[in-house]
Amino acid sequence: MKLRSKILLALWVLLPLVAAGYFLEKRYGKPNPEEYQEVAADRVRELSASNELQNGDLIFHTSRSAQSQAIQLATKSKYSHCGIVYKNGSGYFVFEAVQPVSTTPLAKWIARGEGGHFVVKRLKTADQVLSKSALAKMKEEGQKLAGKDYDLTFEWSDEKIYCSELIWKVYQRATGLEIGKLEKLKDFDLSAKPVQAKMRERYGRQIPYEEKVISPASMFSSDLLVTVVEK
């Protein structure tokens, strides 16, 4: 094979990988230092040994994604991403809306957050509400949304799903409970420059101020929940 052909072949193979890496970094942030991965693994081992986690717990962290700062500023909260914790065999996983809606090992999920920090919340009435049948219904409702694309424009339809929307709908449809107050886009603080820049990027001039939204901050502060773990 001539040198020119070899170079073209190498570029044909490498360019999609480089592009994929760029967009993953843009969406989720640069990979955490290895120390965070080790911290995450240690924390999961501690949680497993102490049985501090239960199926259906909600977990929050500060995402390192490109949109995290805008979410934090608009909602006045440090927490910008969330998911539902489930145990499968001896391991813990987080059901979350990323690209696409899927299940992520807990250690990997923790390592993806800022500084490996996270908070776990639980229904105050979990012992009464989260029966085996209720948890099965939650997983059933979740599976209906699994594989959906991440919703960059935060619409309320099921066509695409964002993180807090996913766990709000799973809980509401399976248990009837509404965790967090539904708001409209116009209710958030949209004045900060990073927020305005992100909105221009996503919406152009057609900003849907009346769109129904559930934020991680609203779920985090819900009176229905109690904090059970903070690391």
C-alpha positions in Angstrom: 0.0 0.0 0.0 1.3 3.4 -1.0 2.2 5.9 1.8 -0.5 8.3 0.7 -3.1 5.5 0.9 -1.9 4.4 4.4 -2.2 8.0 5.7 -5.7 8.4 4.3 -6.7 5.1 5.8 -5.3 6.1 9.2 -7.2 9.4 9.1 -10.4 7.6 8.1 -10.1 5.4 11.2 -8.8 8.0 13.7 -11.0 11.0 12.9 -14.3 9.5 14.0 -12.6 8.5 17.3 -11.2 11.9 17.8 -14.6 13.5 17.0 -16.4 11.1 19.4 -13.9 11.9 22.1 -14.5 15.7 21.6 -18.3 15.5 21.8 -18.2 13.1 24.9 -15.8 15.6 26.6 -18.1 18.5 25.6 -21.2 16.7 27.0 -19.8 15.1 30.1 -16.6 17.0 30.8 -13.0 15.8 30.8 -12.3 12.5 32.4 -11.7 12.8 36.2 -8.2 12.2 37.5 -7.5 8.6 38.4 -7.6 9.5 42.1 -11.3 10.2 41.8 -11.9 6.8 40.2 -10.1 5.2 43.2 -12.1 7.4 45.6 -15.3 6.4 43.9 -14.4 2.7 44.1 -13.6 3.0 47.8 -16.9 4.8 48.6 -18.9 2.1 46.8 -17.1 -0.6 48.8 -17.9 1.4 52.0 -21.6 1.8 51.0 -21.9 -1.9 50.1 -20.3 -3.0 53.4 -22.6 -0.7 55.5 -25.8 -1.4 53.5 -26.5 2.3 53.5 -28.1 2.3 50.0 -31.6 1.0 49.1 -33.3 0.4 45.8 -35.0 3.5 44.6 -32.7 6.0 46.4 -32.1 9.2 44.5 -28.5 10.3 44.0 -27.2 13.8 43.1 -23.9 15.2 42.1 -22.3 18.2 40.4 -21.9 17.3 36.8 -18.7 18.2 34.9 -20.6 18.6 31.7 -20.6 21.7 29.5 -24.1 22.7 30.6 -23.6 22.1 34.3 -22.6 25.7 35.2 -25.7 27.1 33.4 -28.0 24.7 35.3 -26.3 25.6 38.6 -26.7 29.3 38.0 -30.3 29.1 36.7 -31.5 26.9 39.6 -29.2 28.4 42.3 -28.0 24.9 43.3 -24.6 23.1 43.2 -26.3 19.9 42.1 -26.9 19.6 38.3 -27.3 15.8 37.7 -29.3 13.0 39.3 -30.4 9.4 38.9 -32.0 6.4 40.7 -30.0 3.8 42.6 -30.7 0.1 42.1 -28.9 -2.9 43.3 -28.3 -5.8 40.9 -26.7 -8.8 42.5 -23.9 -7.6 44.6 -23.4 -4.3 42.7 -25.0 -0.9 42.7 -26.1 1.0 39.5 -27.5 4.3 38.6 -30.4 4.6 36.2 -29.9 8.0 34.5 -30.6 10.1 31.5 -27.3 10.6 29.6 -26.9 9.8 26.0 -28.9 7.6 25.9 -31.0 6.9 29.0 -29.2 3.9 30.5 -27.8 2.2 33.6 -24.3 3.1 34.9 -22.2 1.3 37.6 -22.3 3.4 40.7 -18.5 3.8 41.0 -18.3 5.1 37.4 -21.2 7.5 38.1 -19.5 8.9 41.2 -16.2 9.3 39.5 -17.8 11.3 36.8 -19.0 14.0 39.3 -17.0 17.0 40.5 -14.5 15.8 43.1 -16.2 12.5 43.5 -18.8 14.2 45.8 -22.4 13.0 45.9 -25.6 13.0 48.0 -28.1 10.2 48.3 -31.7 11.0 49.3 -34.6 8.7 50.1 -38.3 8.9 50.4 -39.2 9.6 54.1 -42.0 7.0 53.6 -39.8 4.5 51.6 -40.6 1.6 53.9 -44.3 2.0 53.2 -44.1 3.1 49.6 -41.3 1.2 48.0 -42.6 -2.3 48.2 -41.3 -5.0 45.9 -44.2 -4.4 43.6 -43.6 -0.7 43.6 -40.0 -1.1 42.8 -40.8 -3.5 40.0 -43.3 -0.9 38.6 -40.5 1.7 38.8 -38.2 -0.5 36.8 -41.0 -1.2 34.3 -41.7 2.5 33.8 -38.0 3.2 33.5 -37.6 0.6 30.8 -40.1 2.3 28.7 -37.8 5.3 28.6 -34.5 3.4 28.4 -32.5 4.1 25.2 -34.2 7.5 24.7 -31.9 10.3 23.6 -30.8 12.9 26.1 -33.0 16.0 25.8 -30.8 19.0 25.3 -33.8 21.4 25.1 -35.6 20.2 28.2 -39.0 19.5 26.7 -41.7 17.7 28.7 -42.5 15.0 26.1 -41.2 11.4 26.3 -39.6 11.7 23.0 -36.3 12.7 24.6 -35.5 12.7 28.4 -33.2 14.8 30.7 -32.0 13.6 34.1 -34.5 15.0 36.6 -37.4 14.5 34.2 -36.5 10.8 34.0 -36.6 10.1 37.8 -39.6 12.4 38.3 -41.6 10.6 35.7 -40.5 7.1 37.0 -41.6 7.9 40.5 -44.8 9.7 39.5 -46.0 6.9 37.2 -45.0 4.1 39.5 -46.0 5.5 42.9 -48.1 8.5 42.2 -45.7 10.7 44.1 -44.5 14.0 42.6 -41.0 14.6 44.0 -40.2 18.3 43.5 -42.2 21.2 42.2 -42.8 21.5 38.5 -41.8 24.9 37.2 -41.7 26.7 33.9 -38.5 27.7 32.1 -39.3 31.4 32.8 -39.3 30.7 36.6 -35.5 30.2 36.7 -32.8 32.8 36.9 -31.9 33.3 33.3 -29.9 36.5 33.7 -26.3 35.1 34.0 -24.2 35.2 30.8 -23.4 31.4 30.8 -27.2 30.7 31.1 -28.0 33.1 28.2 -25.2 31.7 26.1 -26.4 28.1 26.6 -30.0 29.1 25.8 -28.9 30.8 22.6 -27.0 27.7 21.7 -30.0 25.4 22.3 -33.0 27.6 21.3 -31.8 30.5 19.1 -34.4 33.2 19.4 -37.3 30.8 20.0 -37.0 30.3 23.8 -39.9 28.3 25.2 -40.4 30.3 28.4 -43.7 28.4 29.1 -42.1 24.9 28.9 -42.8 22.7 31.9 -39.5 21.8 33.7 -38.4 19.8 36.7 -34.9 20.6 37.9 -32.5 18.6 40.0 -32.6 21.4 42.5 -36.3 21.2 43.0 -36.1 17.4 43.5 -33.2 17.8 45.9 -35.1 20.2 48.1 -38.3 18.2 48.1 -40.0 17.8 51.5 -40.7 14.1 50.6 -37.0 13.2 50.8 -34.4 12.9 53.5 -30.6 12.8 53.1 -29.2 9.4 53.9 -25.6 9.6 52.6 -23.3 12.6 51.7 -19.8 11.9 50.7 
